Amino acid sequence: MGYFADYADQIDFQQFGSEGIKGVRSCQAGGFWGVKSHFTAYEDEPALVSMPTGSGKTALMMLLAFGLSEKQVLIVTASDVLRTQTAAKFERLDGLRQASVVDDKLETPSVATVTSRVTDEEMWDELDEDVVVTLPHNISRVYDSDQYPNSIVSPPEGKFDLVFFDEAHHIRAPSWMELLEAVDSAKRVLLTATPFRRDRQTLPGRMVYHYPLSNAMEERLYQPLSLTEVSTYHADDPDRKLAAMAATKLADIRTDYSSAKLLIRCDHIDTARDLETIYSNQDLEVEAIHSDRTSKQNAETISALREGDIDGVVAVGMLGEGVDIADLKVAVLHQPPKSFTFTLQLIGRVTRPAENSDVAATVIADPDKLREAGVDDVVKRLYHEDAGWRQLVPELVDKYIETNVAATTAGQDALRGVNEQDLQPYRSTRLYESTESDVDLIADISLDDDTIVYKLPRSDEVFLGLITEQIDKPTWGTRTPLEYREYDLHLYYYHDGTETLFEASSSDELSNRIRSQIVSDEIELYGGESLVRMLQAEVDIEYQVAGLANALGPSGSLPSYKMYLGDRVEGAVRQTDAQAFAQGHAVAEVDEEIIGISNDQGRVWSAGREGIDDFISWCQELAGKLERYEFESAAPKLGLGEISRIEEFPAEPVYGTHNPALQQLSIEIDTSEVYEEGGWQPMKESALRDINYQADEPTVVEFSYTSEETAQSLSGTYNIADTLIRRRLLILLSGRCEVKEDKGTASAVPDTNDSTRCVWVGIGRSGPVAAGSLA
């Protein structure tokens, strides 16, 4: 048995107080029992614990060592400074004594710090201390290279029965992953300050405990942090200007808290050396900690800072993770961190409340450098994960975040950390014909219990912006407990001058449901006769794509659709194409902008993403084209003739056909109610038998067709104005449908909700004269 097993019965695990300095903190107790419970069921899986920086992860490791280890404990840390500090705390049982968890007279464990490469098993055998603290550089085989005569040897199987990976946000690095797999016979615990919702997606192991930042604020583990901005844009020496502000702020804080100290952050060792001189000129003694110094030198600097012999430290890169001193009250960012996790670490180092002091800490930085480093994005992500960040860094949150994306769903909070100005939808929209009385963009939108709806702040009578949130399952795992959050964006803009509703949505299914709540009647998509106006320009246009739709129906010699691709494909369209094909979709360079149109979908798109304001401006430009080219009805330069919607048949039609797309679907129609011998008949075999023009009602044609050659004809009428087929109506749906008759009008009861548009084309003696559709 090892040290921790021998003395486990002397640990008072009931010291769970959170008042003052006595007792185990609630987060430490929660982490302890979470890990203990995990290993009763999943001994082979790593346990993942998420706790804010400064909440006592090292003390938690000690508690878990007493609760789980019977042999030796291995601790893998991220930096030389952390390695030294962790070893020192274990040697003193620091944190447990203050919490009255162990008696002051209890013997302390033996601790070994590995500072060189372990290259044979004898070196492991010699490490017989109760706790071994090391870096991946010393024991991970990933660090083998030709410059070393001997290879690193992994820890022998069974030597350690408990392994901690501190600052576990590094675990995806190859050296850390190699170690995690090398010690898989031991209980493995990963500890990190990175928020739960991000880490559970990326870190190995099972999340067993997450302590929210908001709880840490309530327990006063942190104090609010202010932001002091110093613009260095025109400064002769930016570093000197930041140092001068740091000296001023530190002097102000020391009037109330004399032991306040500095944490100075930069990226390069040469910069750190320069900063020692710059701060010295401000009468501040600071020393740098970096990888060019020995472990002993770095430890001596941290000790001098803790004892008050120097005013601050300059930390290079991630070495700032290891600075664990409550007196740090001013952080100076000469180079702001770009790392999400390091930002957490840095803020955690300077926001810990000092004993018997309410002095707030501050961060000094150039706002332009913060933006360049992407700190604003970091703060937004942090705040989205935990609302406690507004309490901790109120000025940073207020500066970079506007939380006005409010929920319309009852009982839901605002969508934290989301600023409308950061949204960048694709420039793609559907266009609908609609009168002002048809559209209500200030309507309350409510979908279902499983869909949360958030409204963008700039929504008004002419614009509606929504974000929807749903919990969904992967298509390949609908019967599993696997879930993920899916967000969709829906934008609606109404242009009164052209009576056009623009719709952009990342989910067609949801947009259909939303549209049904903001329009009072059925509205129609724009067709080709309107969309071709988007291709008009004062200068020549160049096509990249030209899609042609068969206007004559199925034929062995003509494809139902054909497409030309390439540069200036307008030259490839032949004159004979105009006799059999109509405009389908097109992509062209128009006024130095790539524009695409799709007739079937009533859609217009252009390359790229833009902000909400730019998207609205783009819709207004499209509306301007609808007005400017009101009488244009042909796609320029393709030679396909005009596209125009008619209100009545100009000549007696001689032929009609179904939409060719229906010929490709598996569709059957029940004709048993129409004639005695009827039954389910394949739609593919049906054919129009007759089509007649009604002279007294020029908007209507009569038709009859048969589902097979010997069957009785089925008849009906098609009305252009209503785009309806009446009498023995057969609404064609993908799948099977049953015809029902009601007061002379037939309707269909489908077995599926997946409807297919049925398009009828009337053919006159001079070519196509009418087209109608029925959904």
Steps between C-alpha positions, in 0.01 A plus 500: 500500500614855431497819703154618391332167572671480840371840611164511320312430824640821653339724235187686612294507181211674675674840505285646223460857625529795261515784753839652577808286442389198702357194335519344159343718234176374354660466155780287646247279676295471183804412291611242756171313514451533124831327428445239772159414354639486146758233577241273662344458155761601239839407640662483155382844384672827595297729726477863388454778757437864401565760769596869468862602546574568866215286635740250654577225248830407670323445832241291314783284364619442858150402613467258210844352573384416855171367363627292207873418510655190653843526333649811344357812341630652175421863415556637148510880484530754219797715606813510708342753739193283551715193559693676776190650664303174489785305659537761774129492582495120526808505722312726746147370434433863426127573490393197700659623821337843465163329442547287814469185291826357641656536840799735521706214641431264207813381324525644148558292184833469327512681165737465203531756224617356167709759315684284244412237242419155642686262268497161676284301741763526775435874514132422554585247770705763682196728510340342806351820647127520574450774239689555174453832319622539144458662160414313177847598371656269757295183457311510166657305215375766259804704607750241376724626220838435340669761720461271803706179532232317702124474456247594764344207684133519593391440862494124568152353502357486850759732659247779551140431589386865476611753236397866488522714186492859622410782255343227291405733215843393365392136485441496123871572443673181374735482799211518747288250309791256486532518878126466555507171308828383658353508853161347415536238776472780760205715600536817291362841599504804269463844660433817302358849538359508147119519495305178495302550181814540288709233669250220491520518123877489476666339804519123550338344801165539667397832652426422866483849649470857378503798736351812336680831524183663632517270803863594556399866499231435759756326723731800456775290347538786252463875506385715206769609257516841331648585161742791454545582132821665380520589133857466373425573134703825483737418784875511431548210742175305558652276769621801696154658487337184634763475775436861606129429538581183694716698743218751553234232556720298733574810710125576526418147610784492751346790690238249617690176454874540547600150384338526153718368218528492121457220246650609167436291191689478168574241230878508457800459727684796345195719568493378862860608551426843354198535727716441810691817408189699403328427833822573687485852352156529664661415838346152490710190544373214288659173392420278205414130512556311177638178355859630467527515878543191717222359714684622807531854365130516411406362841718758674328779303153375601617472861636856491167622361305316767723642777468854364866537401403603145203689357400257228591234247516501122348172377581376151229296330326238705736529795244743637281197571716412795503831688288422806511812719195674648676839513502537119279803438619648170542305175673677211455350153788611281390222264145382575453122500334344198428177683149449634625296794788732582259793525315302766824435684614860488173643625491238775847599624412865567143473628553295814396694809785573737446425866310780677494717187236600248743674264402433139756391241546657158628401157699757300504455123486674166142454367625470141734217601216330687292501184794379288554211738133406484443558872155639420405164348641322804292713736187436294555123517568517872185698569293267283620209712441662840316820594739538794750667268291818506556513877868416472604725209207743463693757294632241256155347458329838457761609248487199274155355554148624442251250639183631340413181313202431722297181514138514386440158653358530850738414782818531290788742557673713239750332269810594698810622325330547161526841338278566200790685335703176496247305293599445138231326295557384145372734231220268394130573508163383375263763362124490558224716351308647793297809584569699813175379655615138456817540705540556875867501601428602859289191564588283799672188370450178691593160359495202736624390841822365348591820313617819674455820299723806550427836335772734372487851654457694176178316407219739402211542253718435194765264640480190715809308612474176697739240636350162582653241729415131492635186660560252221640151456741380232323329211699184562414491871137601544443218749806588707529759779738705282383859461631835386374857486416630156456872429337645189473858377184637333479846344193670349500839330196663340541754219184704469579659163512166317272314743769237547579285803864390513569185699840356598511194721743221584208259551223459242287297741506768769463788254176347369360495853619853574363636173157357578491723809607825334284489186122500510441331164675280249780691327671390182866469418637723231530321169746524215327801345605706804827337593658566159498869594782420742718417200442834328784753493616810319806311374548156349465207736694173490335168586676227693199267524191477280234241586227427244169331587314289246178685408353231273477207737668159500663395178752243397697761312487785756632493857271628774774743607841592371771726632792691350804569722811707436613848406260700283267204446243730338686429177427128534119536504369419153214671318312169484501483882247785506244277326502233770651644819418773748717675758584272795770646720798719424818639653657808344733789571276806513640846580821337632299278734421129469121456495310172491129440446288185531156511341360195678593633844440870445851553631772756437850466641839661485845403622614554858360584841410840642367656818129557563508865387684403181254218435207743520680741267553213255127418508427867432733488199312197367171684548650792308565267208140379509392863459768614255456207262126457552427431134794267433391136468785318328833384631746715303727344238367143536259531207226297672223752447281677751356352816158639587218392725163504321152545639312320224569268209568704186428208266341161514752258651566178312714312750581484873740301715592428858812637660777268375632476855191297591596237246810425708311441825329190627137623503177300495141626477189324629242509220254258662257776592493624141426177314418148609808328364730758653776452753846626579658606173860617447522867411788428265265327258236775495459724197282796409229394253337832419519870583233750389478876510182654652416788268260662744756485784850562358672437835394135507586188304329164530713189501467125522766238548528130560723306737528213250402438141179305562383696803216748517606863458518730804394858432541841659562868437804719549452865596792734435388773739454266795774256397251231596388182334132430570242223473674165513814654647797275560756675719820317432714419800819302528392166639139379487192719517128428504247707307195626691216698345324783682229708330641443157861579595740217561768513767777264601578339833874422486685232693799736527559869568753530219303679227618545144408801286291404198556730203267508199600663174251608235635484145364723222553463128794739518662346805465512881231747603432430867645343809334440832594324818333327788679406821 
